[in-house]
Amino acid sequence: MQKALENYAFIDGQNFYKSIKGIGKDLNYSHFRTYLTEKHAVKVAYYFIGYIKKYEYVYNSLRRQGFEPVFKEVSLQGDKYKGNIDVNLTLRAVTELNKYKKAVIITSDGDYASLVEYLDEQGKLECLIACSRAGCSYLLRKLHQKIKIYYLDDIIRDLQKRKETS
């Protein structure tokens, strides 16, 4: 008997974090993980991020909240770290295609437009969660007639309302 496939989330961690800060909202990551499970049936939530040893406490916190960090070695450019994870996220989403029912892609980066289109064509896209309405790439926004797009600023507002009424 084959195990039923469940949905996976693929999160562009740096884009996610910067977008939350950019919209000036607080996000309880644990509540967001619950949202992914309840709204999008996400069993596995990969969080792609550059690895910097001094932030091990952040990675442990992500694990405790139900995310699975996937690391990329970072390089130092001037005084800033750079850890492009685009290829890693894309490769994981494609190579694990048969392990999940549908994918939830979480990013505002237009570099993922071809991945989103590919997953949609394969019948493997649950939705795109763009990290912010204002910061979402045109390349992703223009797909709205073909795919479901949710915006993190709306999700945060809904999660905050839910918290206030409970």
N, C-alpha and C positions, 0 to 999 in steps of 0.2 A: 504494500500500500504506500503510495507516494504522499509525502507530506504536502499540505496545502501551502502554496506560496503566499507570502505576505509582502507588504510594501516596505521599501527602504527609502530613507532620506539621505541625500547627498548635499552637505552644507559647505559652502565656501566660507570657512570660518573667519578669515580676515575681513572679507566683504561684509559678512553678517555683523561682526563686532563693530566695524567702522560705521555701518549704516545705523545701528542702534544708537551710537553716540551722535551721529549726524542728525537724527530726528529728535534728539534731546529727550528721549524716553528711557525709563528703566524697564528692563525685562527680567522677569524671574525665569531663569533657564529651565527650572524644574516644571513650572507651569507651561512653558512653551513645549517641553517634551511631552507632557500630558496632552496638550492640544494636538500635537502630531499623531499621537496614538488614537485619540478619540475622533478627531475630524478626518484623518487621512489613513488610518489603520497602519501606521508606521511601526514595524517591529524593530528594525535596526536603523539607527540614526548616526551615520558617519559624519564626523566633524573634521574636515580637512584643514590643517594648520601647520605653519612652520614650527619646527622644534627649537626652542631655546631653553637650555637646562635650568636657568633661574626661574622659569615659569612652570616648573613641574607641579606646583600647587594648583595652578589653573587647570592643567590637564587632569589632575586627580579630581578636581571639582566637577569637571565635565563628565568624567566617568561616573561619579556618584549620582549625577542628575540624569543618567541614562543615555549619554552620548558615547560614541566610540571614536576617540581621536585617531586620526590617520595623519602621520607626520611626514613632513618634507624637510630635508636639510635646508637651512637658510644660509644666505650669503650676506656679508656686511657691505653695504654701499654707502660710503661716507659714514654718517653716524646712524644710519637706518638699516634695519634688517629687511631682507627681501626673500620671500619664500613662495614663489609662484607655484600654486597648487593646481592650476587649471588643468594641466595635462593629467595629473594624478587622479583628480576627481573624475574627469572624462573617461580615462582608461578603466577605472574601477566600475563606473556605471555601465560601461559596455561589456567588460569581461565578466561581470556578475549578472548579466542580463537574464540568464536562466535561473538565478537564485531568488529573484523577487518577482512579485506579481506586477507591481507598478512602482515608478520612481517619483519621488517628490524632490525637485531640484530647488535649492535655496540659495539665491544669489541675485544681484542686480547687474552683473557683469555681462556685457554683450558678447564676450568671447564664448559664452555657453550657448548662444543661439543655435548653432548647428547641432549640438548635443540634444537640446530640447526638441528641435525639429525631428531629429533621428528617432528619439525615443517615442515621440508622438506617432511617427510613421510606422513604428514597430508595434503600436498599441501598448506601449510600456510606460506611458507618462500619466501619472495621476494629476499633477499640477506643477506649476512654478510658483514659488513664494519669493516674490521680489522684495528685497530688503527694505526698499523705501520707494514710495510713489514718485517722489521728486528726483531721486537719484537712479532710477531704473533706466538702463540703456534703451535707446530707441529700438535696437535690434531685437530686444526681448518684448518691449511694449507692442510692437507691430504684429506680434503673434497672437494677440488677444482674441482675434476672431476665430482662431483655430484651437486654442488651448485655454484651460482655466488658469487665471493668474490671480493670486491673492497678494496683498501688500502687507508687509510687516507692521506698518504704522496702524493699519486697521485692526490687525490681529491683536496688537498690544492694547489698543483701546478696548476691544472686546474682552480681552482677558482681565483688564482692570475693572470693567463694569461687572463682570462675573464675580470678581473678588469682593466688590463693594456690596453686591446683593446676597452674598453667601454668609 
